[in-house]
Amino acid sequence: MTNFIKDKVIVITGAGGGFGRLIAQKAAALGGKIVCADIDETTLIETVKSITTQGGSASYTVASVADLKQMKSVAAHAIKNHGAIDVMVNNAGIMPLAFYADHEAAHDAWSRCIDVNIKGVLNGITSVYDQMMRQGRGHIVNLSSIYGNFPVVGAGVYGATKSAVNFLSESLRVETQGKIKVTIIKPTGVPGTGLGTGIINRDAIVGILGQNVVSYGSTMAALAEGSNAPELRDPNNPQYAALDPAYIADAVITAINQPWGVSLGDITVRATGDGYIL
């Protein structure tokens, strides 16, 4: 396959770990010039080191996606160091699942979720918009979720933020057709990302599982206990149950690794044996 990533300047938020770090590493391995952003400098340094020690190009800027001024500084860093911004990956996000009955415990986390998942994506878009329009081309990749597909219990706020990401993305695509490509990535439940650490009420996962909550709960318990069910861990088996985060990162790389005239608009990657109904 032709390498369309080589020498592209790629800004990635939430690059200190999870999807963000994987995307950064994979894009750098293909010759991309990576600019990493995150609120945690320690993890950013680790990400950059993991790339540069392998001969890749990476730098970082500490920034909160919820702060437009800080995001503009990230964009300015990319332009100063590389003279362009080819791709913006709005990856940073949090997932405070909770029922409305949990509002006392969840309110602060919900507010932060709105700041990061909606305002953060909007700030990421607007921080690079002018530069991409001046260049006459660019690509924005927004991390959404299958939770944004349909409202379910336990995810009123989180699902609303991801639905908003879809709206922001599609309206941007329509407004900038022929200049800025837009890709929406919709991960399913991916246990290895660490997003689950932000859940307020563990029972709120029921919304994404519906009628499969009992059976899939047993499957995940078996995986956690290391039971003898190799088919559940084998991506070559249709019973593969828990998607490795690397496959979502690969979907982002696939979207970026296209000629400028080709845009992959909406991508969902699933483990074929998962129990998610959205």
N, C-alpha and C positions, 0 to 999 in steps of 0.2 A: 504494500500500500504506500502511495506517495505520502511523504511527511510534510504536512501543512502547518505543523506546530513549530518547526525549527525557526528560531529568531523572532517568533512572536513575543511581544511584551504582554505578560499575563499577570494581572493583579488578582489575588485571592484573599478574601476575608475569612476569618476563622481558620487561618492556616497554621495555628499552633498545634493542632491535633486533629484526630478524626478524619472525616472526608477531606477537609482542607489540606492537611499534611499529605495525604495520599495523592490528591490531585496535583499538588505542587511537585512532589517527587516524580510522579509519572510524566508530567509535562516537561520538567527539567531534563529528564532522561531522553526526551525527544528533541532537546535543543531549545526549549523555550526559555525566555528570560523572565524569571519569576520575581514578583514583588509580593511579599507576604505581609498580611496585616492581621493583628489580633490584639486583645487587651492584655495578654500575658506575655511579657517580654521573655521570660525564661523558656517557655515552650517555643516561641518564635525563633530564638537562637538555636534551639535544638533542631527545628525544621530546616533552617538555613544551613546549619552545619552538616546535616544529613545529605544535603544536595551538593554543597561546595566540595565536600571531601570526596565526592564521586565525580568531580570535574564539571558539575553543573553551575549555572548562573542563578544566584538568588540573593536578595537583600530583604530587609524588613523595615517596617514602621509600626510602632505601637499605636493603636487607635481603637476607639470604640465606634462601631458602626452607627450607634445611636446619635453620634455627634457629627453633624455635617462638616463643621470646621476641621475636625480631625480627619474625616474622609477626604476632604479636599487636599489635606496635607499628604495623604497617601498618594493621591493622583499626581500631585506636584513632584513627589519623590520619584515616581515612575517616569515622568516627563523629563525631569532634570537628569536622571541617570541613563535613560534610554531614548528619549526624544519622541516617544509615542506611547499610546496605550491601545493594544490590539484587542485584548480580551479582559473583561471584568467578570469574575466569578463571585457572585454574592452568595456565599456559603454559610456565613455565621447565622446561627439560630439556636433557640432553646425550646423545650417542649414540656411546659408545666401542665400536664393533664390533670384535670380535677372536675368534679361535679359543681354545679352552681351552689349546692348545699355546703360546699367547702369554701365559700367565698372569704370567710374570715382568715383562713390559713393561706388561701391562694391569691388574694388581691395583689400583693406586692409582686409576686412572680408573674401574674397576668399582665400587670402594667409593664414590667420589664420585657415580657414576651412581645407586647405590642411595639415597644421601642426598638427591640432588636429585629424582630421578624418582618415588621412592616416598614417602620421608619428607617431601619438599617438598610433594607433593600432599596428604598427610595433614595436614601443618601448615597448609596453605592452607584445607582444609576445617574443621579444628577452630578456627582463628582467627576464622572468621566464623559458625560454627554457632550459637552462643548468640544472637548479634544477629539472625540470620535467623529463628530460632525465636521470639524475642520479637516480631519484626515480624509473624510469621504467614505470611511468604512470603519467598522468596529463590530464587536460581538459581546453581548451581555448574556451570561448564563446565570439564571436564578434558581436556587434550590427551594423547591416547594415540597409537597408531600401528598400522598394519597388522601390524607386527612382533609385536604382542600377540595376533594371531589364532591363531597356530600356531607351535610351536617349529621353528626351522631352524638349520642350521650358521652359525657366525659371529656369532650374536646371542643366545647363551645368557643373558647377564646383561641386556643391553638389552631383549630380548624379554620376559624375566621381569618387568622393572620395568613395562613397558607392560601386560602381562597383569594385574599387580597394580593398575594404575590402573583397569582395567576392573572388577575385583572391588570395589575401594573405591567406585567410582561406582555400581555396581548395588546394592550393599548399602545405600549412603546413600539411593538412590532409594526402596528398599523401606521403610526405616525412617522416612523423612520424607514419604511420599506425602501430598499435599494441602497441604504447607507449603514444601518445598524442591524445585524442579525440578532435574534433573541431566541434563547433556548430555555425551556422550563424542564427541570429535572424533578421527578416525583418519586423519591424513595418510598418503599414500603417499610414495614417494621424491620429494622436492621440492628439486632442486639449489640453488635460490636462497636457502635459509634459512640456510646456513652450518653446519648440523648436521654436515655431512660433515667439517668440520675436526677433529672429535673422534675420528674413526675411527683405531684403532690399527693395524689391518692392512687395507690396501685390498682384499685378496683376499676379505675376509669379507663383502663385498657379495653374494657368490654366493648366499647363503641366500635373499635376497629376489627373486633373478632366476632361479634354477634353470636350466632348459633354455634360458632366453632370455639367459643371461649373455653369450654371444658376440655375438649379433645386436644386443642392446640396448647392449652396450659399443661397438659400431661406430657405432650411432646417436648416442650421447652424444659420441663422439669427433668425429663429423661436425659436431655442433652446436658443440662447443668450437672447432673450426677455422673455423667460419663458412662451411661449405659451402653450395652453392646448393640448398638443400632447404627452401624456404619453408613447405611443408606441415607440417614438423616443429615450426615455431614459431608456427603459426597456430591459435589456439584454436577457430576456426570450421571446422577441418579434422579429420576423424576420425583422422588420423595424428599429431595433436598429441602430442609425445613427452615434454616436460618441463614439468610444471605450474608456473605462476607462483605464488609464495607468496600473492599477493593473493586467489587463488581459495579458499585455505584460510581466510584471514581473512574472506572473504565468507561462508563457511559458518558461522563463529562468529557473525558479525553476524546472519545469518538465524535462528540458534537463539535469540539474545537478543531479536530483534525479533518477538516473539510475545506475545499476551495472556497474562496470568498463568495462565490455565486451560489453556494449550496448551504441551506440552513436546515438543521434538524430542530423542529419546533417544540416537540413535547415528548419526553421520554420517561417511561416507567419501567423499572427493572424489578422483577420478583423472583424469589425462590419458588420453584414450581410446587413445592410441598407446603408452602406456608398457609396459614389459616385466615389471612386478612380478607375482608369482604368488600373493601372500598375499591 
